[in-house]
Amino acid sequence: MIKIYKSGKKEIIFPNNTKKEIYPSGYTLVTYGNNDIKEIIPNYKEIYYYKQDEVYQITFSDGCKYIKYLKTGKIICNGTPIN
C-alpha cells in the first residue's frame, strides 16, 4: 500500500509489515517487521538499529562504519575496537 501526503511524504507498507517513509528532503525511515529501524540521511549517513541485539551500525557517506553495542558498551570503528 502506498500513501502520498500533501507534504510530499510517501509511505509504503509492504506485505511483511515493513513500513518505509520517504520525506521530500530525501530522509528515509524504514521500520521492519522485526522492529529493526533504518534511517537514511542523504549525503551524510545511514543508521541501522538492530532491535533484538541492541546494536547501532552507522555508516557515514565517506564509508566510515561505526558500530555500538548497547548491552556491552563496546564500540568499533572501521573494524577496530575503540574502547
Distance bins in CASP14 RR format, pairs under 12 A and 6 or more apart:
PFRMAT RR
TARGET T0000
AUTHOR 0000-0000-0000
RMODE 2
METHOD distances of the structure
MODEL  1
1 10 0 0 0 0 0 1 0 0 0 0 0
1 11 0 0 0 0 1 0 0 0 0 0 0
1 12 1 0 0 1 0 0 0 0 0 0 0
1 13 1 0 1 0 0 0 0 0 0 0 0
1 14 0 0 0 0 1 0 0 0 0 0 0
1 15 0 0 0 0 1 0 0 0 0 0 0
1 17 0 0 0 0 0 1 0 0 0 0 0
1 18 0 0 0 0 0 1 0 0 0 0 0
1 19 0 0 0 0 1 0 0 0 0 0 0
1 20 0 0 0 0 0 1 0 0 0 0 0
2 9 0 0 0 0 0 1 0 0 0 0 0
2 10 1 0 0 1 0 0 0 0 0 0 0
2 11 1 0 0 1 0 0 0 0 0 0 0
2 12 1 0 1 0 0 0 0 0 0 0 0
2 13 1 0 0 1 0 0 0 0 0 0 0
2 14 0 0 0 0 0 1 0 0 0 0 0
2 19 0 0 0 0 0 1 0 0 0 0 0
2 20 0 0 0 0 1 0 0 0 0 0 0
2 21 0 0 0 0 0 1 0 0 0 0 0
2 22 0 0 0 0 0 1 0 0 0 0 0
3 9 0 0 0 0 1 0 0 0 0 0 0
3 10 1 0 0 1 0 0 0 0 0 0 0
3 11 1 0 1 0 0 0 0 0 0 0 0
3 12 1 0 0 1 0 0 0 0 0 0 0
3 13 0 0 0 0 1 0 0 0 0 0 0
3 19 0 0 0 0 0 1 0 0 0 0 0
3 20 0 0 0 0 0 1 0 0 0 0 0
3 21 0 0 0 0 1 0 0 0 0 0 0
3 22 0 0 0 0 0 1 0 0 0 0 0
4 10 1 0 1 0 0 0 0 0 0 0 0
4 11 1 0 0 1 0 0 0 0 0 0 0
4 12 0 0 0 0 1 0 0 0 0 0 0
4 21 0 0 0 0 0 1 0 0 0 0 0
4 22 0 0 0 0 1 0 0 0 0 0 0
4 23 0 0 0 0 0 1 0 0 0 0 0
4 24 0 0 0 0 0 1 0 0 0 0 0
5 11 1 0 0 1 0 0 0 0 0 0 0
5 21 0 0 0 0 1 0 0 0 0 0 0
5 22 0 0 0 0 0 1 0 0 0 0 0
5 23 0 0 0 0 1 0 0 0 0 0 0
5 24 0 0 0 0 1 0 0 0 0 0 0
6 24 0 0 0 0 0 1 0 0 0 0 0
7 21 0 0 0 0 0 1 0 0 0 0 0
7 22 0 0 0 0 0 1 0 0 0 0 0
7 23 1 0 0 1 0 0 0 0 0 0 0
7 24 1 0 0 1 0 0 0 0 0 0 0
7 25 0 0 0 0 0 1 0 0 0 0 0
8 21 0 0 0 0 0 1 0 0 0 0 0
8 22 0 0 0 0 1 0 0 0 0 0 0
8 23 1 0 0 1 0 0 0 0 0 0 0
8 24 1 0 1 0 0 0 0 0 0 0 0
8 25 0 0 0 0 0 1 0 0 0 0 0
8 26 0 0 0 0 0 1 0 0 0 0 0
8 27 0 0 0 0 0 1 0 0 0 0 0
9 20 0 0 0 0 0 1 0 0 0 0 0
9 21 1 0 0 1 0 0 0 0 0 0 0
9 22 1 0 0 1 0 0 0 0 0 0 0
9 23 1 0 1 0 0 0 0 0 0 0 0
9 24 1 0 0 1 0 0 0 0 0 0 0
9 25 0 0 0 0 1 0 0 0 0 0 0
9 26 0 0 0 0 0 1 0 0 0 0 0
9 27 0 0 0 0 1 0 0 0 0 0 0
9 28 0 0 0 0 0 1 0 0 0 0 0
9 29 0 0 0 0 0 1 0 0 0 0 0
10 19 0 0 0 0 0 1 0 0 0 0 0
10 20 0 0 0 0 1 0 0 0 0 0 0
10 21 1 0 0 1 0 0 0 0 0 0 0
10 22 1 0 1 0 0 0 0 0 0 0 0
10 23 0 0 0 0 1 0 0 0 0 0 0
10 24 0 0 0 0 1 0 0 0 0 0 0
10 26 0 0 0 0 0 1 0 0 0 0 0
10 27 0 0 0 0 0 1 0 0 0 0 0
10 28 0 0 0 0 1 0 0 0 0 0 0
10 29 0 0 0 0 0 1 0 0 0 0 0
11 18 0 0 0 0 0 1 0 0 0 0 0
11 19 1 0 0 1 0 0 0 0 0 0 0
11 20 1 0 0 1 0 0 0 0 0 0 0
11 21 1 0 1 0 0 0 0 0 0 0 0
11 22 1 0 0 1 0 0 0 0 0 0 0
11 23 0 0 0 0 0 1 0 0 0 0 0
11 28 0 0 0 0 0 1 0 0 0 0 0
11 29 0 0 0 0 1 0 0 0 0 0 0
11 30 0 0 0 0 0 1 0 0 0 0 0
11 31 0 0 0 0 0 1 0 0 0 0 0
12 18 0 0 0 0 1 0 0 0 0 0 0
12 19 1 0 0 1 0 0 0 0 0 0 0
12 20 1 0 1 0 0 0 0 0 0 0 0
12 21 1 0 0 1 0 0 0 0 0 0 0
12 22 1 0 0 1 0 0 0 0 0 0 0
12 28 0 0 0 0 0 1 0 0 0 0 0
12 29 0 0 0 0 0 1 0 0 0 0 0
12 30 0 0 0 0 1 0 0 0 0 0 0
12 31 0 0 0 0 0 1 0 0 0 0 0
13 19 1 0 1 0 0 0 0 0 0 0 0
13 20 1 0 0 1 0 0 0 0 0 0 0
13 21 0 0 0 0 1 0 0 0 0 0 0
13 30 0 0 0 0 0 1 0 0 0 0 0
13 31 0 0 0 0 1 0 0 0 0 0 0
13 32 0 0 0 0 0 1 0 0 0 0 0
13 33 0 0 0 0 0 1 0 0 0 0 0
14 20 1 0 0 1 0 0 0 0 0 0 0
14 30 0 0 0 0 1 0 0 0 0 0 0
14 31 0 0 0 0 0 1 0 0 0 0 0
14 32 0 0 0 0 1 0 0 0 0 0 0
14 33 0 0 0 0 1 0 0 0 0 0 0
15 33 0 0 0 0 0 1 0 0 0 0 0
16 30 0 0 0 0 0 1 0 0 0 0 0
16 31 0 0 0 0 0 1 0 0 0 0 0
16 32 0 0 0 0 1 0 0 0 0 0 0
16 33 1 0 0 1 0 0 0 0 0 0 0
16 34 0 0 0 0 1 0 0 0 0 0 0
17 30 0 0 0 0 0 1 0 0 0 0 0
17 31 0 0 0 0 1 0 0 0 0 0 0
17 32 1 0 0 1 0 0 0 0 0 0 0
17 33 1 0 1 0 0 0 0 0 0 0 0
17 34 0 0 0 0 1 0 0 0 0 0 0
17 35 0 0 0 0 1 0 0 0 0 0 0
17 36 0 0 0 0 0 1 0 0 0 0 0
18 29 0 0 0 0 0 1 0 0 0 0 0
18 30 1 0 0 1 0 0 0 0 0 0 0
18 31 1 0 0 1 0 0 0 0 0 0 0
18 32 1 0 1 0 0 0 0 0 0 0 0
18 33 1 0 1 0 0 0 0 0 0 0 0
18 34 0 0 0 0 1 0 0 0 0 0 0
18 35 0 0 0 0 0 1 0 0 0 0 0
18 36 0 0 0 0 1 0 0 0 0 0 0
18 37 0 0 0 0 0 1 0 0 0 0 0
18 38 0 0 0 0 1 0 0 0 0 0 0
19 28 0 0 0 0 0 1 0 0 0 0 0
19 29 0 0 0 0 1 0 0 0 0 0 0
19 30 1 0 0 1 0 0 0 0 0 0 0
19 31 1 0 1 0 0 0 0 0 0 0 0
19 32 0 0 0 0 1 0 0 0 0 0 0
19 33 0 0 0 0 1 0 0 0 0 0 0
19 35 0 0 0 0 0 1 0 0 0 0 0
19 36 0 0 0 0 0 1 0 0 0 0 0
19 37 0 0 0 0 0 1 0 0 0 0 0
19 38 0 0 0 0 0 1 0 0 0 0 0
20 26 0 0 0 0 0 1 0 0 0 0 0
20 27 0 0 0 0 0 1 0 0 0 0 0
20 28 1 0 0 1 0 0 0 0 0 0 0
20 29 1 0 0 1 0 0 0 0 0 0 0
20 30 1 0 1 0 0 0 0 0 0 0 0
20 31 0 0 0 0 1 0 0 0 0 0 0
20 32 0 0 0 0 1 0 0 0 0 0 0
20 33 0 0 0 0 0 1 0 0 0 0 0
20 37 0 0 0 0 0 1 0 0 0 0 0
20 38 0 0 0 0 1 0 0 0 0 0 0
20 39 0 0 0 0 0 1 0 0 0 0 0
20 40 0 0 0 0 1 0 0 0 0 0 0
21 27 0 0 0 0 1 0 0 0 0 0 0
21 28 1 0 0 1 0 0 0 0 0 0 0
21 29 1 0 1 0 0 0 0 0 0 0 0
21 30 1 0 0 1 0 0 0 0 0 0 0
21 31 0 0 0 0 1 0 0 0 0 0 0
21 37 0 0 0 0 0 1 0 0 0 0 0
21 38 0 0 0 0 0 1 0 0 0 0 0
21 39 0 0 0 0 1 0 0 0 0 0 0
21 40 0 0 0 0 0 1 0 0 0 0 0
22 28 1 0 1 0 0 0 0 0 0 0 0
22 29 0 0 0 0 1 0 0 0 0 0 0
22 30 0 0 0 0 1 0 0 0 0 0 0
22 39 0 0 0 0 0 1 0 0 0 0 0
22 40 0 0 0 0 1 0 0 0 0 0 0
22 42 0 0 0 0 0 1 0 0 0 0 0
23 29 1 0 0 1 0 0 0 0 0 0 0
23 39 0 0 0 0 0 1 0 0 0 0 0
23 40 0 0 0 0 0 1 0 0 0 0 0
23 41 0 0 0 0 0 1 0 0 0 0 0
23 42 0 0 0 0 1 0 0 0 0 0 0
24 42 0 0 0 0 0 1 0 0 0 0 0
25 40 0 0 0 0 0 1 0 0 0 0 0
25 41 0 0 0 0 1 0 0 0 0 0 0
25 42 1 0 0 1 0 0 0 0 0 0 0
25 43 0 0 0 0 0 1 0 0 0 0 0
25 44 0 0 0 0 0 1 0 0 0 0 0
26 39 0 0 0 0 0 1 0 0 0 0 0
26 40 1 0 0 1 0 0 0 0 0 0 0
26 41 0 0 0 0 1 0 0 0 0 0 0
26 42 1 0 1 0 0 0 0 0 0 0 0
26 43 0 0 0 0 1 0 0 0 0 0 0
26 44 0 0 0 0 0 1 0 0 0 0 0
27 38 0 0 0 0 0 1 0 0 0 0 0
27 39 1 0 0 1 0 0 0 0 0 0 0
27 40 1 0 0 1 0 0 0 0 0 0 0
27 41 1 0 1 0 0 0 0 0 0 0 0
27 42 1 0 0 1 0 0 0 0 0 0 0
27 43 0 0 0 0 0 1 0 0 0 0 0
27 44 0 0 0 0 1 0 0 0 0 0 0
27 45 0 0 0 0 0 1 0 0 0 0 0
27 46 0 0 0 0 0 1 0 0 0 0 0
27 47 0 0 0 0 0 1 0 0 0 0 0
28 37 0 0 0 0 0 1 0 0 0 0 0
28 38 1 0 0 1 0 0 0 0 0 0 0
28 39 1 0 0 1 0 0 0 0 0 0 0
28 40 1 0 1 0 0 0 0 0 0 0 0
28 41 0 0 0 0 1 0 0 0 0 0 0
28 42 0 0 0 0 1 0 0 0 0 0 0
28 45 0 0 0 0 0 1 0 0 0 0 0
28 46 0 0 0 0 1 0 0 0 0 0 0
28 47 0 0 0 0 0 1 0 0 0 0 0
28 48 0 0 0 0 0 1 0 0 0 0 0
29 36 0 0 0 0 0 1 0 0 0 0 0
29 37 1 0 0 1 0 0 0 0 0 0 0
29 38 1 0 0 1 0 0 0 0 0 0 0
29 39 1 0 1 0 0 0 0 0 0 0 0
29 40 1 0 0 1 0 0 0 0 0 0 0
29 41 0 0 0 0 0 1 0 0 0 0 0
29 46 0 0 0 0 0 1 0 0 0 0 0
29 47 0 0 0 0 1 0 0 0 0 0 0
29 48 0 0 0 0 0 1 0 0 0 0 0
29 49 0 0 0 0 0 1 0 0 0 0 0
30 36 0 0 0 0 1 0 0 0 0 0 0
30 37 1 0 0 1 0 0 0 0 0 0 0
30 38 1 0 1 0 0 0 0 0 0 0 0
30 39 1 0 0 1 0 0 0 0 0 0 0
30 40 1 0 0 1 0 0 0 0 0 0 0
30 46 0 0 0 0 0 1 0 0 0 0 0
30 47 0 0 0 0 0 1 0 0 0 0 0
30 48 0 0 0 0 1 0 0 0 0 0 0
30 49 0 0 0 0 0 1 0 0 0 0 0
31 37 1 0 1 0 0 0 0 0 0 0 0
31 38 0 0 0 0 1 0 0 0 0 0 0
31 39 0 0 0 0 1 0 0 0 0 0 0
31 48 0 0 0 0 0 1 0 0 0 0 0
31 49 0 0 0 0 1 0 0 0 0 0 0
31 51 0 0 0 0 1 0 0 0 0 0 0
32 38 1 0 0 1 0 0 0 0 0 0 0
32 48 0 0 0 0 1 0 0 0 0 0 0
32 49 0 0 0 0 1 0 0 0 0 0 0
32 50 0 0 0 0 1 0 0 0 0 0 0
32 51 0 0 0 0 1 0 0 0 0 0 0
32 52 0 0 0 0 0 1 0 0 0 0 0
33 51 0 0 0 0 1 0 0 0 0 0 0
33 52 0 0 0 0 0 1 0 0 0 0 0
34 49 0 0 0 0 0 1 0 0 0 0 0
34 50 0 0 0 0 1 0 0 0 0 0 0
34 51 1 0 0 1 0 0 0 0 0 0 0
34 52 1 0 0 1 0 0 0 0 0 0 0
34 53 0 0 0 0 0 1 0 0 0 0 0
35 49 0 0 0 0 1 0 0 0 0 0 0
35 50 0 0 0 0 1 0 0 0 0 0 0
35 51 1 0 1 0 0 0 0 0 0 0 0
35 52 1 0 0 1 0 0 0 0 0 0 0
35 53 0 0 0 0 0 1 0 0 0 0 0
35 54 0 0 0 0 0 1 0 0 0 0 0
36 47 0 0 0 0 0 1 0 0 0 0 0
36 48 1 0 0 1 0 0 0 0 0 0 0
36 49 1 0 0 1 0 0 0 0 0 0 0
36 50 1 0 1 0 0 0 0 0 0 0 0
36 51 1 0 1 0 0 0 0 0 0 0 0
36 52 1 0 0 1 0 0 0 0 0 0 0
36 53 0 0 0 0 1 0 0 0 0 0 0
36 54 0 0 0 0 0 1 0 0 0 0 0
36 55 0 0 0 0 1 0 0 0 0 0 0
36 56 0 0 0 0 0 1 0 0 0 0 0
36 57 0 0 0 0 0 1 0 0 0 0 0
37 46 0 0 0 0 0 1 0 0 0 0 0
37 47 1 0 0 1 0 0 0 0 0 0 0
37 48 1 0 0 1 0 0 0 0 0 0 0
37 49 1 0 1 0 0 0 0 0 0 0 0
37 50 0 0 0 0 1 0 0 0 0 0 0
37 51 1 0 0 1 0 0 0 0 0 0 0
37 52 0 0 0 0 0 1 0 0 0 0 0
37 54 0 0 0 0 0 1 0 0 0 0 0
37 55 0 0 0 0 0 1 0 0 0 0 0
37 56 0 0 0 0 1 0 0 0 0 0 0
37 57 0 0 0 0 0 1 0 0 0 0 0
38 45 0 0 0 0 0 1 0 0 0 0 0
38 46 1 0 0 1 0 0 0 0 0 0 0
38 47 1 0 0 1 0 0 0 0 0 0 0
38 48 1 0 1 0 0 0 0 0 0 0 0
38 49 1 0 0 1 0 0 0 0 0 0 0
38 50 0 0 0 0 0 1 0 0 0 0 0
38 51 0 0 0 0 0 1 0 0 0 0 0
38 56 0 0 0 0 0 1 0 0 0 0 0
38 57 0 0 0 0 1 0 0 0 0 0 0
38 58 0 0 0 0 0 1 0 0 0 0 0
38 59 0 0 0 0 0 1 0 0 0 0 0
39 45 0 0 0 0 1 0 0 0 0 0 0
39 46 1 0 0 1 0 0 0 0 0 0 0
39 47 1 0 1 0 0 0 0 0 0 0 0
39 48 1 0 0 1 0 0 0 0 0 0 0
39 49 0 0 0 0 1 0 0 0 0 0 0
39 56 0 0 0 0 0 1 0 0 0 0 0
39 57 0 0 0 0 0 1 0 0 0 0 0
39 58 0 0 0 0 1 0 0 0 0 0 0
39 59 0 0 0 0 0 1 0 0 0 0 0
40 46 1 0 1 0 0 0 0 0 0 0 0
40 47 0 0 0 0 1 0 0 0 0 0 0
40 48 0 0 0 0 1 0 0 0 0 0 0
40 58 0 0 0 0 0 1 0 0 0 0 0
40 59 0 0 0 0 1 0 0 0 0 0 0
40 61 0 0 0 0 0 1 0 0 0 0 0
41 47 1 0 0 1 0 0 0 0 0 0 0
41 58 0 0 0 0 1 0 0 0 0 0 0
41 59 0 0 0 0 0 1 0 0 0 0 0
41 60 0 0 0 0 1 0 0 0 0 0 0
41 61 0 0 0 0 1 0 0 0 0 0 0
42 61 0 0 0 0 1 0 0 0 0 0 0
43 60 0 0 0 0 0 1 0 0 0 0 0
43 61 1 0 1 0 0 0 0 0 0 0 0
43 62 0 0 0 0 0 1 0 0 0 0 0
44 58 0 0 0 0 0 1 0 0 0 0 0
44 59 0 0 0 0 0 1 0 0 0 0 0
44 60 1 0 0 1 0 0 0 0 0 0 0
44 61 1 0 1 0 0 0 0 0 0 0 0
44 62 0 0 0 0 1 0 0 0 0 0 0
44 63 0 0 0 0 0 1 0 0 0 0 0
44 64 0 0 0 0 0 1 0 0 0 0 0
45 56 0 0 0 0 0 1 0 0 0 0 0
45 57 0 0 0 0 0 1 0 0 0 0 0
45 58 1 0 1 0 0 0 0 0 0 0 0
45 59 1 0 0 1 0 0 0 0 0 0 0
45 60 1 0 1 0 0 0 0 0 0 0 0
45 61 1 0 0 1 0 0 0 0 0 0 0
45 62 0 0 0 0 1 0 0 0 0 0 0
45 63 0 0 0 0 1 0 0 0 0 0 0
45 64 0 0 0 0 1 0 0 0 0 0 0
45 65 0 0 0 0 0 1 0 0 0 0 0
45 66 0 0 0 0 1 0 0 0 0 0 0
46 56 0 0 0 0 0 1 0 0 0 0 0
46 57 0 0 0 0 1 0 0 0 0 0 0
46 58 1 0 0 1 0 0 0 0 0 0 0
46 59 1 0 1 0 0 0 0 0 0 0 0
46 60 0 0 0 0 1 0 0 0 0 0 0
46 61 0 0 0 0 1 0 0 0 0 0 0
46 63 0 0 0 0 1 0 0 0 0 0 0
46 64 0 0 0 0 0 1 0 0 0 0 0
46 65 0 0 0 0 1 0 0 0 0 0 0
46 66 0 0 0 0 0 1 0 0 0 0 0
47 55 0 0 0 0 0 1 0 0 0 0 0
47 56 1 0 0 1 0 0 0 0 0 0 0
47 57 1 0 0 1 0 0 0 0 0 0 0
47 58 1 0 1 0 0 0 0 0 0 0 0
47 59 0 0 0 0 1 0 0 0 0 0 0
47 60 0 0 0 0 0 1 0 0 0 0 0
47 65 0 0 0 0 0 1 0 0 0 0 0
47 66 0 0 0 0 1 0 0 0 0 0 0
47 67 0 0 0 0 0 1 0 0 0 0 0
47 68 0 0 0 0 0 1 0 0 0 0 0
48 55 0 0 0 0 1 0 0 0 0 0 0
48 56 1 0 0 1 0 0 0 0 0 0 0
48 57 1 0 1 0 0 0 0 0 0 0 0
48 58 1 0 0 1 0 0 0 0 0 0 0
48 59 1 0 0 1 0 0 0 0 0 0 0
48 65 0 0 0 0 0 1 0 0 0 0 0
48 66 0 0 0 0 0 1 0 0 0 0 0
48 67 0 0 0 0 1 0 0 0 0 0 0
48 68 0 0 0 0 0 1 0 0 0 0 0
49 55 1 0 0 1 0 0 0 0 0 0 0
49 56 1 0 1 0 0 0 0 0 0 0 0
49 57 1 0 0 1 0 0 0 0 0 0 0
49 58 0 0 0 0 1 0 0 0 0 0 0
49 67 0 0 0 0 0 1 0 0 0 0 0
49 68 0 0 0 0 1 0 0 0 0 0 0
49 69 0 0 0 0 0 1 0 0 0 0 0
49 70 0 0 0 0 1 0 0 0 0 0 0
50 56 1 0 0 1 0 0 0 0 0 0 0
50 57 1 0 0 1 0 0 0 0 0 0 0
50 67 0 0 0 0 1 0 0 0 0 0 0
50 68 0 0 0 0 0 1 0 0 0 0 0
50 69 0 0 0 0 1 0 0 0 0 0 0
50 70 0 0 0 0 1 0 0 0 0 0 0
50 71 0 0 0 0 0 1 0 0 0 0 0
51 70 0 0 0 0 0 1 0 0 0 0 0
52 70 0 0 0 0 0 1 0 0 0 0 0
52 71 0 0 0 0 0 1 0 0 0 0 0
53 67 0 0 0 0 0 1 0 0 0 0 0
53 68 0 0 0 0 0 1 0 0 0 0 0
53 69 1 0 0 1 0 0 0 0 0 0 0
53 70 0 0 0 0 1 0 0 0 0 0 0
53 71 1 0 0 1 0 0 0 0 0 0 0
53 72 0 0 0 0 0 1 0 0 0 0 0
53 74 0 0 0 0 0 1 0 0 0 0 0
54 67 0 0 0 0 0 1 0 0 0 0 0
54 68 0 0 0 0 1 0 0 0 0 0 0
54 69 1 0 0 1 0 0 0 0 0 0 0
54 70 1 1 0 0 0 0 0 0 0 0 0
54 71 1 0 1 0 0 0 0 0 0 0 0
54 72 0 0 0 0 1 0 0 0 0 0 0
54 73 0 0 0 0 1 0 0 0 0 0 0
54 74 0 0 0 0 0 1 0 0 0 0 0
55 66 0 0 0 0 0 1 0 0 0 0 0
55 67 1 0 0 1 0 0 0 0 0 0 0
55 68 1 0 0 1 0 0 0 0 0 0 0
55 69 1 0 1 0 0 0 0 0 0 0 0
55 70 1 0 0 1 0 0 0 0 0 0 0
55 71 0 0 0 0 1 0 0 0 0 0 0
55 72 0 0 0 0 1 0 0 0 0 0 0
55 73 0 0 0 0 0 1 0 0 0 0 0
55 74 0 0 0 0 1 0 0 0 0 0 0
55 75 0 0 0 0 0 1 0 0 0 0 0
55 76 0 0 0 0 0 1 0 0 0 0 0
56 65 0 0 0 0 0 1 0 0 0 0 0
56 66 1 0 0 1 0 0 0 0 0 0 0
56 67 1 0 0 1 0 0 0 0 0 0 0
56 68 1 0 1 0 0 0 0 0 0 0 0
56 69 0 0 0 0 1 0 0 0 0 0 0
56 70 1 0 0 1 0 0 0 0 0 0 0
56 71 0 0 0 0 0 1 0 0 0 0 0
56 73 0 0 0 0 0 1 0 0 0 0 0
56 74 0 0 0 0 0 1 0 0 0 0 0
56 75 0 0 0 0 1 0 0 0 0 0 0
56 76 0 0 0 0 0 1 0 0 0 0 0
57 63 0 0 0 0 0 1 0 0 0 0 0
57 64 0 0 0 0 0 1 0 0 0 0 0
57 65 1 0 0 1 0 0 0 0 0 0 0
57 66 1 0 0 1 0 0 0 0 0 0 0
57 67 1 0 1 0 0 0 0 0 0 0 0
57 68 0 0 0 0 1 0 0 0 0 0 0
57 69 0 0 0 0 0 1 0 0 0 0 0
57 70 0 0 0 0 0 1 0 0 0 0 0
57 75 0 0 0 0 0 1 0 0 0 0 0
57 76 0 0 0 0 1 0 0 0 0 0 0
57 77 0 0 0 0 0 1 0 0 0 0 0
57 78 0 0 0 0 0 1 0 0 0 0 0
57 79 0 0 0 0 0 1 0 0 0 0 0
58 64 0 0 0 0 1 0 0 0 0 0 0
58 65 1 0 0 1 0 0 0 0 0 0 0
58 66 1 0 1 0 0 0 0 0 0 0 0
58 67 1 0 0 1 0 0 0 0 0 0 0
58 68 1 0 0 1 0 0 0 0 0 0 0
58 75 0 0 0 0 0 1 0 0 0 0 0
58 76 0 0 0 0 0 1 0 0 0 0 0
58 77 0 0 0 0 1 0 0 0 0 0 0
58 78 0 0 0 0 0 1 0 0 0 0 0
59 65 1 0 1 0 0 0 0 0 0 0 0
59 66 1 0 0 1 0 0 0 0 0 0 0
59 67 0 0 0 0 1 0 0 0 0 0 0
59 77 0 0 0 0 0 1 0 0 0 0 0
59 78 0 0 0 0 0 1 0 0 0 0 0
60 66 1 0 0 1 0 0 0 0 0 0 0
60 77 0 0 0 0 0 1 0 0 0 0 0
60 78 0 0 0 0 0 1 0 0 0 0 0
62 78 0 0 0 0 0 1 0 0 0 0 0
63 77 0 0 0 0 0 1 0 0 0 0 0
63 78 0 0 0 0 1 0 0 0 0 0 0
64 76 0 0 0 0 0 1 0 0 0 0 0
64 77 1 0 0 1 0 0 0 0 0 0 0
64 78 1 0 1 0 0 0 0 0 0 0 0
64 79 0 0 0 0 0 1 0 0 0 0 0
64 80 0 0 0 0 0 1 0 0 0 0 0
65 75 0 0 0 0 0 1 0 0 0 0 0
65 76 0 0 0 0 1 0 0 0 0 0 0
65 77 1 0 0 1 0 0 0 0 0 0 0
65 78 1 0 1 0 0 0 0 0 0 0 0
65 79 1 0 0 1 0 0 0 0 0 0 0
65 80 0 0 0 0 0 1 0 0 0 0 0
66 74 0 0 0 0 0 1 0 0 0 0 0
66 75 1 0 0 1 0 0 0 0 0 0 0
66 76 1 0 0 1 0 0 0 0 0 0 0
66 77 1 0 1 0 0 0 0 0 0 0 0
66 78 1 0 0 1 0 0 0 0 0 0 0
66 79 0 0 0 0 1 0 0 0 0 0 0
66 80 0 0 0 0 0 1 0 0 0 0 0
66 81 0 0 0 0 0 1 0 0 0 0 0
66 82 0 0 0 0 1 0 0 0 0 0 0
66 83 0 0 0 0 0 1 0 0 0 0 0
67 73 0 0 0 0 0 1 0 0 0 0 0
67 74 0 0 0 0 1 0 0 0 0 0 0
67 75 1 0 0 1 0 0 0 0 0 0 0
67 76 1 0 1 0 0 0 0 0 0 0 0
67 77 1 0 0 1 0 0 0 0 0 0 0
67 78 0 0 0 0 1 0 0 0 0 0 0
67 79 1 0 0 1 0 0 0 0 0 0 0
67 80 0 0 0 0 0 1 0 0 0 0 0
67 81 0 0 0 0 1 0 0 0 0 0 0
67 82 0 0 0 0 0 1 0 0 0 0 0
67 83 0 0 0 0 0 1 0 0 0 0 0
68 74 1 0 0 1 0 0 0 0 0 0 0
68 75 1 0 1 0 0 0 0 0 0 0 0
68 76 1 0 0 1 0 0 0 0 0 0 0
68 77 0 0 0 0 1 0 0 0 0 0 0
68 81 0 0 0 0 0 1 0 0 0 0 0
68 82 0 0 0 0 1 0 0 0 0 0 0
68 83 0 0 0 0 1 0 0 0 0 0 0
69 75 1 0 0 1 0 0 0 0 0 0 0
69 76 0 0 0 0 1 0 0 0 0 0 0
69 81 0 0 0 0 0 1 0 0 0 0 0
69 83 0 0 0 0 0 1 0 0 0 0 0
72 81 0 0 0 0 0 1 0 0 0 0 0
72 83 0 0 0 0 1 0 0 0 0 0 0
73 81 0 0 0 0 0 1 0 0 0 0 0
73 82 0 0 0 0 0 1 0 0 0 0 0
73 83 1 0 0 1 0 0 0 0 0 0 0
74 80 0 0 0 0 0 1 0 0 0 0 0
74 81 1 0 0 1 0 0 0 0 0 0 0
74 82 0 0 0 0 1 0 0 0 0 0 0
74 83 1 0 0 1 0 0 0 0 0 0 0
75 81 1 0 0 1 0 0 0 0 0 0 0
75 82 1 0 1 0 0 0 0 0 0 0 0
75 83 1 0 1 0 0 0 0 0 0 0 0
76 82 1 0 0 1 0 0 0 0 0 0 0
76 83 0 0 0 0 1 0 0 0 0 0 0
77 83 0 0 0 0 1 0 0 0 0 0 0
END
